[in-house]
Amino acid sequence: MPRPARVSPDRILAAAAVEFAERGFGGARVDRIARRARVNKAMLYYHFKSKQGLYRTLLRRMFTLAGERMRAIATGGGAPGEKVDRAIAGLAGLIREHTHFPAIMLREIAESGAHLDHQTLAALASVPRAFSLIIEDGVAQGAFRPVHPVFAYFSTLAPIVFYLAGTPIRKEIAELHLINLRALSPDQFVRHLQDAIHRSLARDVTPAS
């Protein structure tokens, strides 16, 4: 039996990202993904074997890319504080490049990571592991107060994911003139978060009385 004509897997993955973001893993349908990618289902199965294989490949690529970017920042030049700023901007930029990813991850979190296998979890773990290098270096240099690096990672990631995932809701609220959100650009949010994380890591933080 002849192989189907080759189509870039990236086109299928891009279509899958939209479907999984809109419907989650359980609600996603291979036929809709194939139609959106303008391929037949045989081509999709040829590249990814199954819906599960497609889903996990999509997540692994995203996690691997994020981990590589964080590690490049962690092992690059600059003071720990500068690296934290670059890491925050890098995470926000990556999510803005892949706008469907927050919805996919929030759905997966709501389902307790039911569809994540060992290989996907290993790719996921590469992100906080790389970010932790920045925090550990800052603590060792005396630039940051002693803090668990994983706590620092989630204190950084969660606001980014929720802020960017909420973009459609903020837009609707603004259009209804319910709250003035005109000044709340993603770039301004990144600067606000950088300032907040710097203050949370500062050595001279005094507990509230």
Buried (B, 14 or more C-beta within 10 A) or exposed (E): EEEBEEBEBEBBBBBBBBBBBBBBBEEBEBEBBBBBBEBBEEBBBBBBEEBEEBBBBBBBBBBBBBBEBBBEBBEEEEEBBEBBBBBBBBBBBBBBEBBBBBBBBBBBEEEEEEBBEEEBBBBBEBBBBBBBBBBBBBBEEEBBEEBEBEEBBEBBBEBBBEBBBEEEEBEEBBEEEEEEEEEEEBEEBBBEBBEBBBEBBEEEEEEEE
